[in-house]
Amino acid sequence: MQRVTGGDFSGRRFDDTAAFADTRFEGETRFDGAVFAGPAWFYNARFAAGVDFAAARFGGRVRLDHPAADLSGAHWTGNTADGPSGWPLGWAPPERGGPLGKTDRPEERQAVVTALCALLRAPALGDLRTDKPRRETQRRLVERLREWPGLHVNLCAAVLIDLDLAGCAAAYADFCGAQFHGTTRFAGSAIERAVFSLDGPYGHATFHGDAVFDGPAPEHAAFV
C-alpha cells in the first residue's frame, strides 16, 4: 500500500486512468470538481477522514468504496465498457448515468456506521486541535446517528474530540478505552445500552475535559 500525505486535487483533470487503488491518504484530501476522463480506481483506498468528490465528473468505470466520500453534485456518464462501477454505501447514480444521489437502504445503514467508527478507532497522529479529518468523520457519524436510530456503535479505543451526541439514538454503544478530548456531550442522546469499561475499572473510557450527561456519569469511566 502506497502512502501519500493527502492533497488538494480540486478541479484537476485526469485524462488517463486515475490509479489510487490501495493508496493510504494520511492528510486532508479533496477531489471536488475533478474530471476523470478515464477509469477512476480508488478500490481499497483509505482516507484519514471524509474525502470530497463534490461536483466531480466521472467518464469511465469507477471503483470507490470509502464510506465517508461526499459525492454531492457528482456526475457519471454511465460508461460500462470496462465493466460495472462500484460506489460507496449510501450513493448511487442512475442506471444509464447522470447525477449521483444519496440512497437510504436500511440494510446498508449499519455498514456505513461501522465503517465510520473504524476510522475513529485509528491512532491519532499529531495535534488533536488541528485534526480536521477526525472532526469531519465525527460530524458524519453524528449526522448518521441522528438520522438512523437503533444501530450499534463501536467506538472502543476511539479518539474523539468535542463529541456532541445530542439528538443521536443507538441500540448499543461501546466506548471501552475511548479517549474523549475537549467537551463531550451525551445529554440529549438516547442510547439504550452503553458500556465504558471492559470489566469494572479495566479498559475504561477516559474524559480529558468537560463531560455533560443527562444523568449520573458512567461509574467506571475516568475523568482527568
DAJO-V180162 format. One record per residue. N is the residue number from 1. RES is the residue in one small letter. PHI is phi in whole degrees, -180 to 180 (none if undefined). NEAR is the number of other C-alpha atoms within 12 Angstrom. Layout:
N	RES	PHI	NEAR
N	RES	PHI	NEAR
This chain:
1	m	none	13
2	q	-81	16
3	r	-116	18
4	v	-131	20
5	t	-78	17
6	g	103	26
7	g	162	21
8	d	-105	20
9	f	-103	23
10	s	-58	22
11	g	74	19
12	r	-74	21
13	r	-105	22
14	f	-110	26
15	d	-77	18
16	d	-107	17
17	t	-63	23
18	a	-89	29
19	a	-98	23
20	f	-122	27
21	a	-61	25
22	d	60	21
23	t	-94	24
24	r	-109	25
25	f	-91	29
26	e	-100	29
27	g	-134	26
28	e	-63	28
29	t	-133	30
30	r	-135	30
31	f	-127	34
32	d	-64	30
33	g	75	26
34	a	-71	29
35	v	-116	31
36	f	-108	36
37	a	-72	24
38	g	-111	26
39	p	-61	35
40	a	-118	37
41	w	-101	28
42	f	-122	32
43	y	-61	27
44	n	65	23
45	a	-69	32
46	r	-126	36
47	f	-112	42
48	a	-64	40
49	a	-162	40
50	g	-64	39
51	v	-130	40
52	d	-96	32
53	f	-114	38
54	a	-57	27
55	a	63	27
56	a	-71	36
57	r	-118	39
58	f	-110	44
59	g	-101	31
60	g	-134	31
61	r	-68	32
62	v	-126	39
63	r	-128	29
64	l	-139	37
65	d	-123	33
66	h	-69	39
67	p	-71	38
68	a	-106	43
69	a	-72	37
70	d	-103	35
71	l	-110	38
72	s	-59	27
73	g	77	24
74	a	-72	33
75	h	-137	33
76	w	-122	38
77	t	-74	28
78	g	91	27
79	n	-68	27
80	t	-120	20
81	a	-60	14
82	d	-97	16
83	g	117	13
84	p	-72	19
85	s	-95	32
86	g	-126	26
87	w	-120	34
88	p	-63	34
89	l	-56	32
90	g	95	31
91	w	-135	33
92	a	-161	31
93	p	-94	31
94	p	-60	20
95	e	-56	16
96	r	-101	16
97	g	98	24
98	g	137	21
99	p	-70	24
100	l	-76	30
101	g	-132	25
102	k	-74	21
103	t	-111	20
104	d	-138	17
105	r	-94	15
106	p	-54	17
107	e	-70	14
108	e	-96	21
109	r	-61	28
110	q	-62	29
111	a	-63	27
112	v	-65	37
113	v	-63	39
114	t	-61	28
115	a	-67	34
116	l	-66	41
117	c	-62	37
118	a	-61	30
119	l	-65	36
120	l	-77	41
121	r	-85	31
122	a	-68	26
123	p	-59	21
124	a	-80	28
125	l	-120	18
126	g	84	13
127	d	-80	13
128	l	-63	20
129	r	-65	16
130	t	-114	15
131	d	-84	26
132	k	-64	26
133	p	-58	36
134	r	-67	40
135	r	-62	30
136	e	-67	31
137	t	-63	40
138	q	-58	35
139	r	-59	28
140	r	-68	32
141	l	-64	43
142	v	-60	32
143	e	-58	24
144	r	-67	35
145	l	-69	35
146	r	-78	24
147	e	-88	19
148	w	-121	28
149	p	-75	27
150	g	86	23
151	l	-98	31
152	h	-102	33
153	v	-121	40
154	n	-109	32
155	l	-114	35
156	c	-60	34
157	a	65	29
158	a	-74	35
159	v	-109	36
160	l	-128	45
161	i	-128	35
162	d	49	31
163	l	-74	38
164	d	-121	31
165	l	-98	34
166	a	-58	23
167	g	86	21
168	c	-88	33
169	a	-136	30
170	a	-153	30
171	a	-79	22
172	y	-155	24
173	a	-141	33
174	d	-107	30
175	f	-115	36
176	c	-58	33
177	g	72	29
178	a	-68	37
179	q	-113	38
180	f	-99	38
181	h	-114	29
182	g	76	24
183	t	-97	22
184	t	-112	29
185	r	-123	29
186	f	-102	29
187	a	-59	22
188	g	88	18
189	s	-95	28
190	a	-132	27
191	i	-106	29
192	e	-63	18
193	r	-146	19
194	a	-129	29
195	v	-119	33
196	f	-123	34
197	s	-154	27
198	l	-74	20
199	d	-158	15
200	g	66	16
201	p	-82	18
202	y	-90	17
203	g	62	22
204	h	-80	28
205	a	-73	37
206	t	-126	34
207	f	-105	33
208	h	-102	22
209	g	147	20
210	d	-73	22
211	a	-138	31
212	v	-119	25
213	f	-124	20
214	d	-71	16
215	g	-123	14
216	p	-64	12
217	a	-68	23
218	p	-56	26
219	e	-62	19
220	h	-106	24
221	a	-78	30
222	a	-108	27
223	f	-123	23
224	v	-123	14
